Amino acid sequence: MALLFADEDFPFPAVEVLRSHGHDVLTTLEAGLAGLGTNDSEILAVATRLGRTVLTMNRRDFIQLHNIDPNHAGIVICKRNPDTDDLALQIDAVINTTSTLLGQLLRVNRLNSPH
């Protein structure tokens, strides 16, 4: 089980699947940050203060933030995947094979095989 923080562009159906797999996922909406124009560095700072790994589709900005300061609770960057169940299962698999998420930048790429 991981403590996760889904940023505003992360699909909610994938959040629900991750929750069904036992992960504790907080969304920006639930944290009171949705629609406020909160920048990515503040999202990462909030998630880090809460001890939560960020889930995001915003790869470029979060890679840059990680490179500037890798002292965070983790970042999982994902490619857009219309199959949100598949996306959540890929995230679950990556998380379950990692001993710690602290300071990690993990990548989840869309599968090429249709299913």
N, C-alpha and C positions, 0 to 999 in steps of 0.2 A: 504494500500500500504506500502510495506517495502522496505528499501534500503538493497540490498543483494550483496554479493561478492562470486561468484562461484569459488572455487579453481580448479586447473588444472584437477583433476580427476572427477569433477562433470559433468554429461552428458549434452551436449548442447541442445538436444531436450527438456529436462526438463526446461532449462533456457528459451527457447522460450515459453513454456506453462506458466511458471510463469509470463513472460512479458505480455502474452495475458490476464492474470488475474490482470494486473495493477501494478505488482511489478517492481521496478527499479533494474535490475540485471546487475552488472558489472562482466565480466569474467576476469580471469588472462590474457588471450590473449589480451583483450581490454585494460587492465591496463599496458600492456607491460612487464608482468612478466612470460609469458609462455616460457617453454624450457630453462629457465635460472638456474634451480636447486634451485630456491628460497625455503628456508626451511619453515616449517609450522609456526614457531614462527614469521617469517617475514611476511608471508601471514596474520596472525592474526593481527600483528601490523599495516600493511597497511590498512586492512579492518577497524580496530578500528579508525585509523586516519581519514578515510573517513566516519566514522559513519555508516558502513555497517556490517551486520550480515553475517558471513561466512557460506556457504553451502559446505559440504564436505562428502565424503564417507570414509574418513580417521578417523574412530572413535577413535581408540586407542590414537593416537598422540594428537588429539584435546581435548579429555577428560583430558589427562595429562596436556596440556597447561591451560585448564580451572581450574584444581585443583591447579596449581601453582599460577595462577593470574586470578581471575574472573572479573577483571576490563577490560572488552572488550565490543564491541558493539553487542555481541551475537554470538552463534555458533549453527548451526543446523547440527547434525550428522545423516547420513542416511545409511541404509543398501542398498546394491546393489539391484536394481529392474529393470529387463529388460523392464518393462512397464513404460516408462518415463512419460507418461501422468498421470498414477496413482501416481508415485512418486511426481510429481509436485503438484497434487491435495492434497496429504497428507501433503506436506509442507505448502501449502496455508491454509489448515484447521488448522494446528498447529499454524501458525503465526497469523491467525485471532482470535484465542481463547486466545492469550497472550496479556496482557495489555502493556507490554514492553519487548523488546528483549535485552535491555542492561544488560549485565552480566549473561544472561541466557544460559544454555546448554540444548537444546531441542533435543529430539530423534524422528526420524521418522523410524519406522520399516516396513519392507515389509509385506503386507497383506498375509495371508495364503489362502484366498479364490481366486480361479481362476476367471479372467474376462478379 
